[in-house]
Amino acid sequence: MAHKHTSDAPPLETLIGSLGELEVVLGKQVAPTLAAVRSLLIEATAARARGDLPGAVAHIGQAMERLSALADGLDPAEATLMRALAHNLRAALMRGDESQAKESAAVMFEKSGAVERKRSSE
């Protein structure tokens, strides 16, 4: 199973760029939540660009909480896992550990179903 988001893009940009895939996987009913998440992540990138790491992490935390709340309605066990992964992502960002942040984001996408998978007929 190859992950579609293996790039040199920073984790936030990767996450923002992949939110549309979550809508495809989860359905149109999640569009308002994903729009709010996208907005929070864009605010986080702006805060990061200003050098406001605590502000960036706060926005990321809010975005991850919205995603976790969305997961609660779909699968409470997965929501617990998503919250733990979100915590790991925030901690990695606060430490400046881009490698761990990318890994946490990749696992979140894999667990969400927003990954590229080969069909068995291919």
N, C-alpha and C positions, 0 to 999 in steps of 0.2 A: 504494500500500500504506500504509494508515494504521496507526500504532502505537497500540496500545490504552492504553499507559501514559503518555500525555501529560497529566500532572496537576501540581498544585503540591505533591504529596507529596514529601518528601525521598527521595533515591535508595534508602536502606536500606528504608524502608517500602514503596516501590514494588517493590523486589526481593522482599521477604518476601511481599507480597501476590500476587506473580506466580509463586511456586514451584509452586503447584498446576497452573498451565498447563504447566510443564515436565513434570510427571508425566503429564499428558494426552498431550503430544506424544511423550514418550520411553517411556512405559509404566510399569506398576506395579512393575517390577523396580528402578526407581530411587528408590522411595519411602523406603527407609532412608537413602540418601545425602541426599536432599532434606530429610528430617527433621533430619538432623545440620546441614545448611547453614542451615536455618531457625533452629535453636537457636543457632548461632553468630552469626547476624545479629541475633537478639533480644538476645543478650549484647552485641553491638556497639552496639545502640541504647541499652541501659542504660548502657554505659560512656560513650557520647557524652553522655547526659543528666547524668551525674556530672561531665562536663567532662574525662574521661579520653580525650583524642584518641588517644594512642599505644595504649591498650588497645582502643579501638574499631577502629582500623586493623588491629591484630593479629588481632582476631576476624574482620574482613572478609577479611583475607589468608588465614586458615585456611579460611573458607567458599569463597573463590574457588579455592583449591587443591583442595578437594573437588570442586567443579564441574568444574575442569579435568581432574582424574583421571577423573571420570565421562565427560567428553568423549573422553579418551584411548581408552577402550574402544569408543567409538562411531565416532570419526573423528579419528585422530591429527593431521591437518593443522588441523582445526578446533580441536583442543585447544591447539595452539600459538597460534592466533589468540586464543582465549579467555584464555590466560595473559597475552598482551600487553595485552588489554583490561582484565583484572583489575589488572595493574600500573598502567595509566593511571588506573583508578578509584581505587586506593589513593593514588597520587600526587596526584590532584585533591583527594581528601578531606584529605590532609595539608596541602595548600596552602589549604584552605578554599574551593576553586573548585567551588561547587555546580553551576554550569552545565556544566562539563566532566565532573563526576561523573555528572550526569544523562545527558549525551550518551553517555558510556562505557557506562552501564547500559543505555541504549536500544539501542545497537549489540549488546551482549551478548545481549539478548533477541531482537533481530532474527536474529542468527546462530544462536541456539538453536532457532529455529522457534516461539517463544512470542510470536507476534504475530498480530494479527487481520488476516486476508486476505480479500478479497472473492473469491467463487467466480466462475469465468468465466461461469456461467449467470445471474449477478445483474446 
